[in-house]
Amino acid sequence: MPARSTTAKTASRTAGKTTKKTATKKATPKRKEKDDDPLQVPFFDSAGERQGEVQLPKLIFAEEPNAPVMHQAYVRQLANGRQGTASTKTRETVSGGGAKPYRQKGTGRARHGSIREPSMKGGGVVFGPHPRSFRKRMPKQMRRLALRSALSQKAIEGHVRVIDSFGFDEPRTKQAADLMAAIGFDDTTLVVLPAPNYVVSRSFENLGGAKIILARNMNIRDLFTHTYLLIVKDSLELLEENFGRPESRSRAAAAGDGASHASGAGTSQDLPE
């Protein structure tokens, strides 16, 4: 009898747990599968008001992020930025030390022949740094792949914004700060311009969390050290031309030449005889 009662209690507990799990599963709503396109990014006007969305070029922002290549490009840029001017003097380059500091025997001290040897104060340095070049080489296509990977990663994270233009009549830091707040930037921002603009640069240069850069000067270090990316709409085409894949650029050039030839042929036919 005790064995039967224990079995019955165990069965009832198991049934209760199963009922609770089933109820929990039924109560939990199914998540809707939503495929957000990372190439669709917010678009703002010069006043910081959102005007819908804009499509980023696939040739730049649809690259599969390649972490090893990005790391290699980042290390290369840091290495190429080093001056390599650190220098120390060896025993032969330190001045002085021509005479023996004291006699060889009878003083109870070590036997020294020069006051400029490494073991003496003010002497030379053994294996110290000397001027050298830390420059690293990297193929151009790998550098462009690293930039496309970093830009694509920014798009995947949702940290890319596109603005039509900047309506600054004169350099004003407050106006730039208000624009950043209106767009919703709460961290460091990299502002990409298509061409140099003195008014915009002067407006942003006193903001500690913002940096101005030209589209043709895009680099991996600035992308890594800034959270958000604010791109002027005219800069998208420059990014595609400068950092796209070579085959895509050649196809675009061929298409442009074909269009020009077609337009030229059309005009020649329209000319009067």
Buried (B, 14 or more C-beta within 10 A) or exposed (E): EEEEEEEEEEEEEEEEEEEEEEEEEEEEEEEEEEEEEBBEBBBBEEEBEEEEEBEBBEBBBBBEBBEEBBEBBBEBBEEEEEEEEEEEBBBEEBEEBEEEBEEEEEEEEEEBEBBBBEEBEEBBBEEEEEEEEEEEEBEEEBBBBBBBBBBBBBBBEEBBBBBBEBEBEEBEBEBBBEBBEEBEBEEBBBBBBBEEBEBBEBBBEEBEBBBBBBBBEBBBBBBBEBBBBBBBBBBBEBBBBBBBBEEBBEEBEEEEEEEEEEEEEEEEEEEEE
